[in-house]
Amino acid sequence: MIDEWLKEIKKTSDPESLGMILVHNGVVRGTAKDGKPVKAMQLSYNQDDLDKCVSRLEKREGITAIRVWINHGALNIGDDIMCVLVAGRFRTDVLPVFQELIATIKGEIVDEKEIAD
């Protein structure tokens, strides 16, 4: 998926507007943030809220493309949680949008429940 996104964005973007592509691949860890063991994770998300967030951030100055895929259902340790890509002109354009997008996804769009051992 990420390789396809990269090829597509490089092929379709104006070379004058594309100078940086950041990618995040979140994975289910074997321990919770508090250090306790995790057996699995149950994940759901709100597609409408995700679409609105992406649409809003794509309009930011210097942003060429945003792609997001979020897994859902019962996830095991090592499974992908999400893949996020933000492409744009300069690091100063891309980094803040990348950080805001991931923070919004984690804080407002996904509902994750860690299943303890």
ZITASUL-V274520 format. One record per residue. N is the residue number from 0. PHI is phi in whole degrees, -180 to 180 (NA if undefined). Layout:
n->N phi->PHI
n->N phi->PHI
This chain:
n->0 phi->NA
n->1 phi->-63
n->2 phi->-60
n->3 phi->-64
n->4 phi->-59
n->5 phi->-60
n->6 phi->-60
n->7 phi->-61
n->8 phi->-66
n->9 phi->-64
n->10 phi->-74
n->11 phi->-100
n->12 phi->-86
n->13 phi->-67
n->14 phi->-60
n->15 phi->-74
n->16 phi->-109
n->17 phi->-118
n->18 phi->-127
n->19 phi->-154
n->20 phi->-131
n->21 phi->-108
n->22 phi->-130
n->23 phi->-124
n->24 phi->-126
n->25 phi->-79
n->26 phi->-130
n->27 phi->-67
n->28 phi->-86
n->29 phi->-85
n->30 phi->-134
n->31 phi->-75
n->32 phi->-61
n->33 phi->-84
n->34 phi->92
n->35 phi->-76
n->36 phi->-64
n->37 phi->-121
n->38 phi->-93
n->39 phi->-166
n->40 phi->-144
n->41 phi->-108
n->42 phi->-130
n->43 phi->-139
n->44 phi->-155
n->45 phi->-101
n->46 phi->-64
n->47 phi->-62
n->48 phi->-63
n->49 phi->-63
n->50 phi->-60
n->51 phi->-64
n->52 phi->-63
n->53 phi->-62
n->54 phi->-60
n->55 phi->-65
n->56 phi->-74
n->57 phi->-64
n->58 phi->-83
n->59 phi->-67
n->60 phi->-56
n->61 phi->86
n->62 phi->-95
n->63 phi->-95
n->64 phi->-160
n->65 phi->-135
n->66 phi->-131
n->67 phi->-141
n->68 phi->-130
n->69 phi->-124
n->70 phi->-74
n->71 phi->-155
n->72 phi->93
n->73 phi->-81
n->74 phi->-119
n->75 phi->-99
n->76 phi->-55
n->77 phi->93
n->78 phi->-70
n->79 phi->-71
n->80 phi->-90
n->81 phi->-159
n->82 phi->-127
n->83 phi->-131
n->84 phi->-134
n->85 phi->-129
n->86 phi->-120
n->87 phi->-172
n->88 phi->-74
n->89 phi->-126
n->90 phi->-54
n->91 phi->-69
n->92 phi->-85
n->93 phi->-79
n->94 phi->-56
n->95 phi->-63
n->96 phi->-68
n->97 phi->-58
n->98 phi->-65
n->99 phi->-64
n->100 phi->-62
n->101 phi->-65
n->102 phi->-63
n->103 phi->-68
n->104 phi->-59
n->105 phi->-66
n->106 phi->-90
n->107 phi->-129
n->108 phi->-104
n->109 phi->-96
n->110 phi->-123
n->111 phi->-118
n->112 phi->-125
n->113 phi->-78
n->114 phi->-104
n->115 phi->-73
n->116 phi->-66
